């Protein structure tokens, strides 16, 4: 009798096995990265008192999709996490690449050309470090941000110096 119960549980037609799989078309990140994050969360859940052993998540790279199989009570939470992670991010990297190309081309035209930027985030430590890295001469900022900008510029210069020193010592 027990054997027939086990067979009844595992002898499920493939169509029923696949019916619990949801496909999420990832829009603003890579499905592979998102799958890793979700799998990491599941691994933490397995360490907890209520393991999530019936949840499977995998990425399908050709369509940048996530395939998720989970009980209905978990599917809603997984969808919420996906929606929060898969959000539009500003095109900062594209803009940074454009600035870097502009600096390179500008210096080809005139070697001692002084270049810098001004804007909303002038003086922000990450902006100052980026500008230092690509060789801009200045970053304008509001007066109240000058002390922070000076400190960020000094830190960027020290980071560059330590990188150069490190690369010399490893050669």
C-alpha positions in Angstrom: 0.0 0.0 0.0 2.8 2.4 0.9 4.5 1.8 -2.4 1.4 2.7 -4.4 1.2 6.0 -2.4 4.8 6.9 -3.3 4.2 6.0 -6.9 1.0 8.1 -7.0 2.9 11.1 -5.6 5.9 11.0 -7.9 4.2 9.6 -11.1 2.8 13.0 -12.2 2.5 13.8 -15.9 5.1 16.3 -17.2 2.4 18.8 -18.1 1.3 19.0 -14.4 4.9 19.3 -13.2 5.5 22.2 -15.5 2.2 24.0 -14.8 3.6 25.5 -11.6 6.4 27.4 -13.4 6.2 31.1 -13.9 8.3 33.0 -16.4 9.4 36.5 -15.6 10.8 38.6 -18.4 13.6 40.6 -16.6 13.7 44.2 -17.9 16.3 46.2 -16.1 19.0 43.8 -14.9 20.3 40.4 -15.9 18.3 37.3 -15.2 21.4 35.5 -14.1 22.3 38.0 -11.5 18.7 38.2 -10.3 18.6 34.3 -10.0 21.8 34.4 -7.9 20.3 36.9 -5.5 17.1 34.9 -5.1 19.0 31.6 -4.7 21.1 33.2 -2.1 18.0 34.3 -0.2 16.6 30.8 -0.5 19.9 29.3 0.8 19.5 31.6 3.9 15.9 30.4 4.2 17.0 26.8 4.2 19.2 27.5 7.3 16.1 28.9 9.0 13.4 26.9 10.8 11.2 26.7 7.7 13.2 25.6 4.7 12.0 26.4 1.2 12.9 23.2 -0.5 10.1 23.3 -3.1 11.3 26.5 -4.7 13.4 26.4 -7.8 14.8 29.4 -9.7 16.9 29.5 -12.8 17.8 32.0 -15.4 17.3 31.6 -19.2 19.9 33.9 -20.7 18.7 34.0 -24.4 15.5 35.9 -23.4 16.8 37.3 -20.1 14.0 35.5 -18.3 13.7 33.9 -14.9 11.9 30.5 -14.5 10.4 30.2 -11.0 8.7 27.2 -9.5 7.3 27.7 -6.1 4.2 27.0 -4.0 1.6 29.8 -4.5 2.2 31.2 -1.0 5.9 31.8 -1.8 5.3 32.9 -5.4 3.8 36.2 -4.3 6.8 37.1 -2.2 9.2 36.1 -4.9 7.4 38.3 -7.4 7.5 41.2 -4.9 11.3 40.8 -4.6 11.8 40.5 -8.4 9.7 43.7 -8.9 11.8 45.6 -6.3 15.1 44.5 -7.7 14.3 44.7 -11.4 13.9 48.5 -11.6 15.1 51.1 -14.0 18.5 52.6 -13.1 19.6 55.9 -14.5 22.1 55.7 -17.4 25.0 56.8 -15.2 27.5 54.5 -16.9 26.6 55.7 -20.4 26.9 59.3 -19.3 30.3 58.5 -17.6 31.5 56.9 -20.8 30.5 60.0 -22.8 32.4 62.3 -20.4 35.5 60.1 -20.5 35.5 60.0 -24.4 35.0 63.8 -24.5 38.0 64.3 -22.2 40.2 62.1 -24.3 39.1 63.8 -27.5 39.5 67.2 -26.0 43.0 66.5 -24.9 43.9 65.2 -28.3 42.9 68.6 -29.8 44.7 70.6 -27.2 46.9 68.9 -24.7 46.8 71.5 -21.9 43.0 72.1 -22.2 41.5 72.7 -18.8 38.3 70.7 -18.4 35.8 70.2 -15.6 32.2 69.7 -14.8 29.5 71.5 -12.9 26.1 70.3 -11.8 23.8 69.1 -9.2 26.3 66.6 -7.7 29.4 68.7 -7.8 31.5 68.1 -4.7 30.0 64.7 -4.1 32.9 62.4 -3.1 32.1 59.8 -5.8 31.8 62.5 -8.5 35.1 64.0 -7.4 36.8 60.6 -7.5 35.4 59.9 -10.9 36.5 63.3 -12.3 40.0 62.7 -10.9 40.1 59.2 -12.4 39.3 60.5 -15.9 41.6 63.5 -15.7 39.3 66.4 -15.3 40.9 69.5 -13.8 38.0 70.7 -11.7 34.6 70.0 -10.3 32.4 73.0 -9.5 30.3 72.9 -6.4 28.3 75.0 -4.0 30.3 76.8 -1.3 28.9 74.6 1.5 30.3 71.5 -0.3 33.9 72.8 -0.8 35.3 71.1 2.4 33.9 67.8 1.4 35.1 68.2 -2.2 38.6 69.0 -1.0 38.7 66.0 1.2 37.3 63.8 -1.6 40.0 65.2 -4.0 42.7 64.4 -1.5 41.4 60.9 -1.0 41.2 60.3 -4.8 44.8 61.4 -5.2 45.9 59.2 -2.3 44.0 56.2 -3.8 45.7 56.7 -7.1 49.1 57.1 -5.5 48.7 53.9 -3.5 47.5 52.0 -6.7 50.6 53.2 -8.5 52.8 52.3 -5.6 51.2 48.9 -5.4 51.6 48.2 -9.1 55.3 49.2 -8.9 55.9 46.8 -6.1 54.2 43.9 -7.8 56.2 44.3 -11.1 
